[in-house]
């Protein structure tokens, strides 16, 4: 439950930053995704380390693992942008929003088994 709430805060941060960078600043969706997701990852790592997994040992190693898992989300979303936005013309905002539940589920499984194991 805590992971879902914390994940929701990271997803919200990620999506808001993406929308601002892509729609307001005109940044390419791939770069806006990488920056928004990086902020969400950092937010989630700190909160999960403190409240969900309650692990404070080897903090640098755990962050690097957590960020590596986060990179899977960045790569997956960017591949979806290539397929749906670039190839099929789907709005990038829809692709970003639709990718979030898939990325969240993948990252939960990977973080539970590797980052905070």
C-alpha positions as a Markdown table, in Angstrom:
| # | Residue | x | y | z |
|---|---|---|---|---|
| 1 | Unk | 0.0 | 0.0 | 0.0 |
| 2 | Unk | 2.8 | 2.4 | 0.9 |
| 3 | Unk | 4.6 | 1.6 | -2.3 |
| 4 | Unk | 1.5 | 2.5 | -4.3 |
| 5 | Unk | 1.0 | 5.8 | -2.5 |
| 6 | Unk | 4.7 | 6.7 | -2.8 |
| 7 | Unk | 4.6 | 5.5 | -6.4 |
| 8 | Unk | 1.6 | 7.8 | -7.0 |
| 9 | Unk | 3.5 | 10.8 | -5.8 |
| 10 | Unk | 6.4 | 9.9 | -8.1 |
| 11 | Unk | 4.0 | 9.3 | -11.0 |
| 12 | Unk | 2.3 | 12.7 | -10.4 |
| 13 | Unk | 5.7 | 14.4 | -10.2 |
| 14 | Unk | 6.9 | 12.6 | -13.4 |
| 15 | Unk | 3.7 | 13.4 | -15.3 |
| 16 | Unk | 3.5 | 17.1 | -14.2 |
| 17 | Unk | 7.2 | 17.7 | -15.2 |
| 18 | Unk | 6.7 | 15.9 | -18.5 |
| 19 | Unk | 3.6 | 17.9 | -19.3 |
| 20 | Unk | 5.3 | 21.2 | -18.4 |
| 21 | Unk | 8.5 | 20.4 | -20.3 |
| 22 | Unk | 6.8 | 18.9 | -23.4 |
| 23 | Unk | 3.7 | 21.0 | -23.7 |
| 24 | Unk | 4.8 | 24.3 | -22.2 |
| 25 | Unk | 8.6 | 24.4 | -22.9 |
| 26 | Unk | 8.3 | 22.5 | -26.2 |
| 27 | Unk | 10.9 | 19.9 | -25.2 |
| 28 | Unk | 11.1 | 16.7 | -27.2 |
| 29 | Unk | 9.0 | 14.0 | -25.5 |
| 30 | Unk | 11.9 | 11.6 | -25.1 |
| 31 | Unk | 14.0 | 14.2 | -23.1 |
| 32 | Unk | 11.0 | 15.4 | -21.2 |
| 33 | Unk | 10.2 | 11.8 | -20.2 |
| 34 | Unk | 13.8 | 11.2 | -19.1 |
| 35 | Unk | 13.8 | 14.3 | -16.9 |
| 36 | Unk | 10.4 | 13.8 | -15.4 |
| 37 | Unk | 11.0 | 10.1 | -14.7 |
| 38 | Unk | 14.4 | 10.9 | -13.1 |
| 39 | Unk | 12.7 | 13.3 | -10.7 |
| 40 | Unk | 10.0 | 10.7 | -10.0 |
| 41 | Unk | 12.7 | 8.0 | -9.4 |
| 42 | Unk | 14.6 | 10.2 | -7.0 |
| 43 | Unk | 11.4 | 11.1 | -5.1 |
| 44 | Unk | 10.3 | 7.5 | -4.9 |
| 45 | Unk | 13.7 | 6.2 | -3.8 |
| 46 | Unk | 13.9 | 8.5 | -0.8 |
| 47 | Unk | 10.4 | 7.9 | 0.3 |
| 48 | Unk | 10.6 | 4.1 | -0.3 |
| 49 | Unk | 13.9 | 3.8 | 1.5 |
| 50 | Unk | 12.4 | 5.6 | 4.5 |
| 51 | Unk | 8.8 | 4.2 | 4.7 |
| 52 | Unk | 8.2 | 1.2 | 2.4 |
| 53 | Unk | 11.2 | -1.0 | 2.6 |
| 54 | Unk | 12.8 | 0.7 | 5.6 |
| 55 | Unk | 16.3 | 0.0 | 4.4 |
| 56 | Unk | 18.9 | 2.6 | 5.0 |
| 57 | Unk | 22.0 | 0.6 | 4.6 |
| 58 | Unk | 24.1 | 0.7 | 1.4 |
| 59 | Unk | 22.2 | 3.8 | 0.3 |
| 60 | Unk | 24.4 | 4.6 | -2.7 |
| 61 | Unk | 24.3 | 1.0 | -4.0 |
| 62 | Unk | 20.5 | 0.8 | -3.5 |
| 63 | Unk | 20.0 | 4.2 | -5.3 |
| 64 | Unk | 22.1 | 3.0 | -8.2 |
| 65 | Unk | 20.0 | -0.2 | -8.4 |
| 66 | Unk | 16.8 | 1.8 | -8.0 |
| 67 | Unk | 17.8 | 4.2 | -10.8 |
| 68 | Unk | 18.8 | 1.3 | -13.0 |
| 69 | Unk | 15.3 | -0.1 | -12.5 |
| 70 | Unk | 14.0 | 3.4 | -13.3 |
| 71 | Unk | 15.9 | 3.4 | -16.5 |
| 72 | Unk | 13.9 | 0.4 | -17.6 |
| 73 | Unk | 10.8 | 2.6 | -17.3 |
| 74 | Unk | 12.5 | 5.4 | -19.3 |
| 75 | Unk | 13.5 | 3.0 | -22.0 |
| 76 | Unk | 10.1 | 1.3 | -22.1 |
| 77 | Unk | 8.3 | 4.6 | -22.4 |
| 78 | Unk | 10.6 | 6.0 | -25.0 |
| 79 | Unk | 10.1 | 2.8 | -27.1 |
| 80 | Unk | 6.4 | 3.4 | -26.8 |
| 81 | Unk | 6.9 | 7.0 | -28.0 |
| 82 | Unk | 8.8 | 5.7 | -31.0 |
| 83 | Unk | 6.1 | 3.2 | -31.8 |
| 84 | Unk | 2.9 | 5.1 | -31.0 |
| 85 | Unk | 3.9 | 8.8 | -31.3 |
| 86 | Unk | 6.5 | 8.8 | -34.0 |
| 87 | Unk | 5.3 | 5.9 | -36.2 |
| 88 | Unk | 1.5 | 6.0 | -35.6 |
| 89 | Unk | 1.0 | 9.7 | -34.7 |
| 90 | Unk | -0.6 | 9.1 | -31.3 |
| 91 | Unk | -0.4 | 12.1 | -29.0 |
| 92 | Unk | 2.6 | 11.9 | -26.7 |
| 93 | Unk | 0.6 | 12.9 | -23.7 |
| 94 | Unk | -1.6 | 9.9 | -24.2 |
| 95 | Unk | 1.3 | 7.6 | -24.6 |
| 96 | Unk | 3.0 | 8.9 | -21.5 |
| 97 | Unk | -0.2 | 8.5 | -19.4 |
| 98 | Unk | -0.9 | 5.0 | -20.8 |
| 99 | Unk | 2.7 | 3.9 | -20.1 |
| 100 | Unk | 2.6 | 4.8 | -16.4 |
| 101 | Unk | 0.7 | 1.7 | -15.0 |
| 102 | Unk | 2.8 | -0.7 | -17.0 |
| 103 | Unk | 6.0 | 1.0 | -15.9 |
| 104 | Unk | 4.8 | 1.1 | -12.2 |
| 105 | Unk | 4.1 | -2.7 | -12.2 |
| 106 | Unk | 7.4 | -3.6 | -13.8 |
| 107 | Unk | 9.4 | -1.3 | -11.5 |
| 108 | Unk | 7.6 | -2.6 | -8.3 |
| 109 | Unk | 8.6 | -6.2 | -9.2 |
| 110 | Unk | 12.2 | -5.3 | -10.0 |
| 111 | Unk | 12.7 | -3.0 | -7.0 |
| 112 | Unk | 11.2 | -5.6 | -4.6 |
| 113 | Unk | 13.5 | -8.3 | -5.9 |
| 114 | Unk | 16.7 | -6.4 | -6.5 |
| 115 | Unk | 16.9 | -2.8 | -5.2 |
| 116 | Unk | 15.6 | -3.4 | -1.7 |
| 117 | Unk | 16.2 | -7.1 | -1.4 |
